[in-house]
Amino acid sequence: MTYRHQILRNLRFGTLPDFVAAEKAKNALRIQAGLTPYAIWSPAFGGLHHLVLEAQFASMTAFEAEHVASKALDGMAALNARQLECVIEGTAQDRLQRLSLDASADEG
């Protein structure tokens, strides 16, 4: 069983390059610290500049440990603030979902 953390953001027009650059910098910090990097994807249908940041964790405990550890990384708070400047106020959402049935699992 795994947990999927999704961070949903609606960006202000013209801020996509800065938001993505900040996420690349955050992923570099995460990887250097041995933490899980986040993928960026956007829905195929929906509003302009809707983004989802996503990572999977083996357990809720693993997610919580990495969440705390990432907050302690030097420079992470500044990168978070930089990204939030790109987000349309009132649109930020986060989700943590438990994957109960992996569709790719072999049922044999």
N, C-alpha and C positions, 0 to 999 in steps of 0.2 A: 504494500500500500504506500502510495506517495502523496505528497501535498504539493499543490501548485499555487504559487503566489502570483497574483496578477495586479499590476498597478495600471489603472486606466487614466489617461490624460487627454484632454482636449486642448490643443495648442492655439495660441494667438497666431494670426496670419503672419508669416514671415519668420517665425521663431524656430522652425523645424531644424535647420542646420545647427543652431546653438544648443538646442535640447539634445540632439543626437551626439554632438561632440562632448557634452557634459556626461552623457551616459557611457560613452566610450572611455572617458577618464575614470568614471566610477568603476567600470568593469576592470580596468587595469589595476586599480587599487584593490578590488576584491580578489582578483587572480593572484596578485603579489602576496596577499594575506592568506591564500589558500581557501578563499570563500567562493561561493557559486556566482558566476556572472549571470546577468539577465539578458535575454533576447529581446529585441524590439520588433514588433510586427504591427501592422495596421489592418483593420477589417477591410475585406474586399468591397463591401457595401456599407454605406454609412456616411457620416459627415466628414468634411475635409479636416485634416490634421487630427484625427482621432488615433491615438497610439495606445498600444498595450505593451508593457514591460512584463516579462514572464520568466520565472525560474521554478524548478522543481526540487523538492527536498524529500529525503527519505522518511522523515517523521516530523511531527509538530515540534518536538524537542530540537531537532536539527535546525528547523526554520528559526525558532526563537533564539538559539545560540548564535546563528549567523547574523540575525537581525541586530542583536546586541553588539556583536563583534564589529559589524560594519559601521555602526554609529560611532565607535571608538577610533575609526581610522582617520588619520590626519588628512584633512582636506575634504572629507566626505560631506560635512555639514555645509561647507561653502558651495560644493557642487549641487547639493540638494536645493539650496537657496537659489542658485543660478537657474536650475530647472523650473522651480516654482514661479519664477518671473515670466516664464514662457507660457504658463498654463492659464487658461481662462478661469477667472475666479469662480468658485462654487462648483466646478466640474470634476475635481479630483476625487477618485474612488480607489479603494484597494479591496481585493478579495483574496481569501485563502480557502482553497477548495481541496477536499480529500478525494483522491482518485480511488474509487472502490473496485472498479472493474476495468482493467486495461484491455481495450478493444483489440490490441495486437497480441494478446496472450494466447498461447496454444492451448486449446481446450482438449486436445487428444489425450 
